[in-house]
Amino acid sequence: MYISTENYRQICEEVRRWNAQLVAVSKTKPVEAIQELYALGHRDFGENYVQEASEKQVRLPQDIRWHFIGHLQTNKVKYIAPFVHLVHGIDSLRLLKEVNKQGQKLNRTIPVLLQVHIAREETKFGFDQKELEELLCNEEELQQLENIQINGLMGMASFLDDTALVRQEFKNLKAIFDRCRQQSIAHADFQILSMGMSGDYHIALEEGSTMVRIGSLLFGNR
Ligand SMILES: *Cc1c(COP(=O)(O)O)cnc(C)c1O
């Protein structure tokens, strides 16, 4: 047994109460762990590494919705493009263009989220607010990206025990999200705000998250 059914049900119920969705982050965990959650009816799984995601995808049921939540390198987009359900971590125009290019080759539209840097830590990936605005204002460029759909934003709060800070970071991201929703942007439909992990998802839900990404709380520590 990799997961506790009761624990899973509790998290599901809480997430549902907020009208949000749960992505079970299965990175580094074996396919058997995923199968356990699958048997309980869960279909949305999150992975961080291209090779691991690809290997799991061929071994597991085809109706699983694979979320790519890690940092994606441009030269690896082609490996996940055929099956990925949602790419959470778009952090450059270059990467967005590459996803579009691979979508075009496959004749599919690939849903993506733009990652926004909201944390204190320097190391986290993502657009800062100014870069995001620049991208979204670049109408000419976005018009041409017919094989992607920008479905929302993703962000990670600081890995700190400072709940006031974490809450403020989520508030900031929600405010950016609300501004994006009000704009009319080519190939964009801002519906998903992906924020909240094992340690901070309660706060994220309170601050307007529509999708939480939970790993260790479901599968145990990595
Ligand atoms: C690993 C990871 C998660 C899940 O983290 P937990 O703390 O185990 O819930 C969520 N989001 C991203 C981007 C991750 O890399």
The ligand as a MOL file (V3000), in Angstrom:
LIG
                    3D

  0  0  0     0  0            999 V3000
M  V30 BEGIN CTAB
M  V30 COUNTS 15 15 0 0 0
M  V30 BEGIN ATOM
M  V30 1 C 6.9660 18.2010 -6.4200 0
M  V30 2 C 6.0410 19.2970 -6.7790 0
M  V30 3 C 4.7750 19.4160 -6.1800 0
M  V30 4 C 4.2970 18.5200 -5.0560 0
M  V30 5 O 5.0300 18.7680 -3.9020 0
M  V30 6 P 4.5760 18.1740 -2.4800 0
M  V30 7 O 5.1850 19.1260 -1.5170 0
M  V30 8 O 5.1430 16.8180 -2.4110 0
M  V30 9 O 3.0990 18.1920 -2.4350 0
M  V30 10 C 3.9380 20.4170 -6.6240 0
M  V30 11 N 4.3070 21.2690 -7.5940 0
M  V30 12 C 5.5050 21.1920 -8.1870 0
M  V30 13 C 5.8440 22.1700 -9.2520 0
M  V30 14 C 6.4130 20.2210 -7.7970 0
M  V30 15 O 7.6170 20.1830 -8.3770 0
M  V30 END ATOM
M  V30 BEGIN BOND
M  V30 1 1 1 2
M  V30 2 1 2 3
M  V30 3 2 2 14
M  V30 4 1 3 4
M  V30 5 2 3 10
M  V30 6 1 4 5
M  V30 7 1 5 6
M  V30 8 2 6 7
M  V30 9 1 6 8
M  V30 10 1 6 9
M  V30 11 1 10 11
M  V30 12 2 11 12
M  V30 13 1 12 13
M  V30 14 1 12 14
M  V30 15 1 14 15
M  V30 END BOND
M  V30 END CTAB
M  END
